Amino acid sequence: MAQSLTLGHSPDPDDAFMFYALARQLIPTGGYKFEHILQDIQTLNERALRGELDITAISIHAYAHVSQHYALLPSGGSMGDGYGPMIVARQPLTRDELTRKKIAVPGTMTSAFLALQLCLQRPARDINFIVVPFDRIFQAIHEGQAEAGLIIHEGQLTYQNEGLTLCEDLGAWWKRENDGLPLPLGANAIHKRFPPRTRSEISRILSASIRFSLDHRAEAVAHALQYARDMGRDLADQFVGMYVNHWTLDYGDKGRDAIGRFLGQAHARGLIPHRQELEFVD
């Protein structure tokens, strides 16, 4: 009988694209059955803190708080290579001005929020912020609940349609300040209750799913459209291309260095509890 595994990921086009082959049972799964749990990244981060899911998408920021229970998979990562989460507002604001504004953020455990703290050179306690669901950031600005917003997901491509202005692209900022490294945002992680051999077997299956989607792009994008939240096919395809690419198949040395630097800087500034010894599944 197949061993059932819970697989948590966001209801977004990029994650749906990655796991197309698993969802449609298009590749061998080696005796494993995957139960897809679709929830927003903040919820998945919180569930990881409790060790609830076997495999889960997770913010790199959140991983710093659960590394004793989860190991990073070498595939499934989201890297912002010169682009990433954005700070937007009704009018241009400098970084100094942003430190005095109320900012709507999509969750305190997101990598976007950690990057915001690094960029503004302030810990969370010194930032005036409110937490709202990622898909209500624009609404929070328009209704006056916040003066700026930290946007993730497809909002990075649609903020201008909302009449908003880019104040800072955190992915571009990070790349300028860190020797051209990409900004590490998300990862897939597996619980350490599984022995190393099992982790490796599952890792190969997930990597095969990503590779299948990249090799069958049109079909995988069509599958992902059901999670595109009013994005047309072209915009969804653009978004998928931003976050499912060669970095997603394997971080490589450069991607792993980027994660180490991101969390290393966070630790040096007291933003995460301890320095990370990154553990990747072979």
C-alpha positions in Angstrom: 0.0 0.0 0.0 1.3 3.5 -0.9 2.6 5.6 1.9 0.7 8.8 2.2 2.6 12.1 2.6 1.3 15.6 3.2 2.6 18.1 0.8 2.0 21.8 1.7 2.2 24.5 -0.9 0.7 27.8 -1.8 -2.4 28.1 -4.1 -0.3 30.1 -6.6 0.7 29.6 -10.2 4.3 28.9 -9.5 3.7 26.1 -6.9 0.9 24.7 -9.0 3.3 24.6 -12.0 5.9 22.8 -10.0 3.6 20.1 -8.7 1.6 19.6 -11.9 3.0 16.2 -12.6 2.3 15.0 -9.0 -1.3 16.5 -9.0 -2.1 14.8 -12.3 -0.1 11.6 -11.5 2.0 11.9 -14.6 5.3 10.6 -13.1 6.2 7.5 -11.0 6.0 8.2 -7.3 7.9 5.2 -6.0 5.1 3.9 -3.7 4.3 7.3 -2.2 1.0 9.1 -2.4 1.0 12.9 -2.0 -1.9 14.7 -0.3 -1.7 18.3 -1.5 -2.4 20.9 1.2 -3.0 24.3 -0.3 -2.6 27.2 2.1 -1.0 30.7 2.0 2.7 30.8 2.9 2.2 32.5 6.3 -0.1 29.6 7.3 2.4 27.1 6.0 5.2 28.8 8.0 3.1 28.6 11.1 2.4 24.9 10.5 6.1 24.2 10.0 6.7 25.7 13.5 4.5 23.0 14.8 6.0 20.3 12.6 2.6 19.3 11.2 3.4 18.7 7.5 5.7 16.0 6.0 6.8 18.2 3.2 6.1 21.9 2.9 6.9 25.0 1.1 8.4 27.4 3.5 9.9 30.9 3.6 13.7 30.9 4.0 13.0 33.3 6.9 10.8 30.8 8.6 13.3 28.0 8.0 15.6 29.7 10.5 13.1 28.9 13.2 12.4 25.2 12.2 15.8 23.9 11.0 16.0 21.5 14.0 12.9 19.7 12.5 13.2 20.2 8.8 15.9 19.7 6.1 15.9 21.8 2.9 15.3 20.0 -0.3 17.7 20.9 -3.1 14.8 21.6 -5.5 11.7 23.7 -5.3 13.4 27.0 -4.2 12.2 30.4 -5.2 14.9 32.9 -5.9 14.6 36.6 -6.9 17.4 37.1 -9.3 17.4 40.9 -9.5 13.7 41.1 -8.6 11.5 40.1 -5.7 9.1 41.5 -3.1 8.4 45.1 -3.6 7.5 48.1 -1.4 4.8 50.2 -3.1 2.9 53.3 -2.2 0.7 56.0 -3.7 3.8 58.1 -4.3 7.5 57.5 -4.3 9.0 57.2 -0.8 12.7 57.0 0.1 13.9 54.3 2.5 14.2 57.0 5.2 10.6 58.1 4.6 9.5 54.5 4.7 10.8 54.1 8.2 8.2 56.7 9.3 5.3 55.2 7.4 2.8 52.4 8.3 3.5 49.4 6.0 1.1 46.6 5.3 3.1 43.3 5.2 2.0 39.7 4.3 3.3 38.0 7.4 6.2 38.4 9.9 7.6 35.0 9.0 7.9 35.7 5.3 11.3 36.2 3.6 9.9 39.5 2.3 9.5 40.8 5.8 13.1 39.8 6.7 14.4 41.5 3.6 12.4 44.6 4.5 14.1 44.7 7.9 17.5 44.3 6.3 16.8 47.0 3.7 15.4 49.5 6.2 18.2 48.5 8.7 15.5 48.2 11.5 14.2 45.2 13.5 10.5 44.5 13.4 9.9 46.3 16.7 11.1 49.6 15.1 8.9 49.3 12.0 5.4 50.5 11.9 3.5 47.7 10.2 0.3 45.8 10.1 -0.2 42.2 8.9 -2.8 41.6 6.3 -3.3 38.7 3.8 -1.0 39.1 0.8 -3.9 39.5 -1.6 -5.3 42.4 0.5 -2.2 44.6 0.6 -3.5 46.9 -2.2 -6.8 47.2 -0.4 -5.1 48.1 2.8 -3.3 51.0 1.0 -6.4 52.2 -0.8 -8.5 52.2 2.4 -5.9 54.1 4.3 -5.0 51.3 6.7 -1.4 51.6 5.6 0.7 54.1 3.7 2.8 51.6 1.9 2.7 47.9 1.2 5.1 45.0 0.9 3.9 42.9 -2.0 4.6 39.3 -3.0 3.3 36.9 -5.6 1.6 38.4 -8.7 1.2 41.8 -7.1 4.8 42.4 -8.3 3.4 42.4 -11.9 0.1 44.2 -11.3 0.8 47.0 -8.8 0.8 49.7 -11.5 -2.8 48.7 -12.4 -3.7 49.7 -8.9 -2.3 53.2 -9.4 0.7 52.5 -7.1 4.4 53.4 -7.4 7.4 51.3 -6.8 9.5 52.5 -3.8 12.0 49.6 -3.6 12.4 46.3 -5.3 14.0 44.2 -2.5 15.4 41.6 -5.0 17.1 44.3 -7.0 18.4 46.0 -3.8 19.7 42.7 -2.5 21.5 41.9 -5.7 23.2 45.3 -5.8 24.4 45.0 -2.2 25.5 41.3 -2.3 27.8 40.7 -5.2 25.1 39.8 -7.6 23.5 37.0 -5.5 19.8 36.3 -5.9 17.5 36.9 -3.0 16.4 33.6 -1.5 12.7 33.7 -0.8 11.1 30.2 -0.5 12.1 26.6 -0.3 10.7 23.1 0.0 11.5 21.3 3.2 11.0 17.8 4.5 10.6 16.7 8.1 13.6 15.0 9.7 11.3 12.3 11.1 12.0 10.5 7.8 15.4 8.7 7.6 18.0 10.1 5.1 17.3 7.5 2.5 13.6 8.2 2.4 14.3 12.0 2.2 16.5 11.4 -0.8 13.9 9.2 -2.5 11.2 11.9 -2.0 13.6 14.6 -3.1 14.1 12.8 -6.4 10.3 12.5 -7.0 9.8 16.2 -6.3 12.7 17.2 -8.6 11.2 15.0 -11.3 7.9 16.8 -11.0 9.6 20.2 -11.5 11.6 18.9 -14.4 8.5 17.5 -16.1 6.7 20.8 -15.9 9.7 22.7 -17.3 9.8 20.1 -20.2 6.0 20.4 -20.7 5.6 24.1 -20.0 2.4 24.8 -22.0 0.4 22.0 -20.3 1.8 22.9 -16.8 1.0 26.6 -17.3 -2.5 25.6 -18.3 -2.9 23.6 -15.1 -1.5 26.5 -13.1 -4.0 29.0 -14.5 -6.7 27.8 -12.1 -4.7 29.4 -9.3 -3.8 32.6 -11.3 -6.3 35.0 -9.5 -7.5 36.9 -12.6 -4.1 36.8 -14.3 -4.3 36.0 -18.0 -2.2 33.2 -19.5 0.7 35.5 -20.6 1.0 37.2 -17.2 0.7 33.8 -15.4 3.4 32.4 -17.7 5.6 35.4 -16.9 5.1 35.0 -13.2 5.9 31.3 -13.4 9.1 32.0 -15.3 10.3 34.4 -12.6 10.1 31.7 -9.8 10.3 28.3 -11.5 13.6 28.1 -13.4 17.1 26.7 -13.1 17.3 27.9 -9.5 14.2 25.8 -8.8 15.8 22.6 -10.1 18.8 23.0 -7.9 20.2 25.9 -5.8 23.7 25.2 -6.8 26.6 26.7 -4.9 25.6 30.3 -5.7 22.0 29.7 -4.4 23.2 28.0 -1.3 25.7 30.9 -0.7 22.8 33.3 -1.1 20.8 31.5 1.6 23.8 31.5 3.9 24.4 35.2 3.4 20.7 36.1 3.8 20.4 34.3 7.1 23.9 35.2 8.2 23.1 38.9 7.9 19.8 38.4 9.7 21.6 36.7 12.6 24.3 39.4 12.7 21.6 42.0 13.1 19.7 40.1 15.8 16.7 39.3 13.5 16.8 35.5 13.9 17.7 33.6 17.0 20.8 31.7 16.0 23.3 31.2 13.2 22.2 28.6 10.7 24.0 25.5 9.7 22.1 24.7 6.5 21.1 21.1 6.1 20.2 20.0 2.5 18.9 16.6 1.5 21.5 14.8 -0.6 
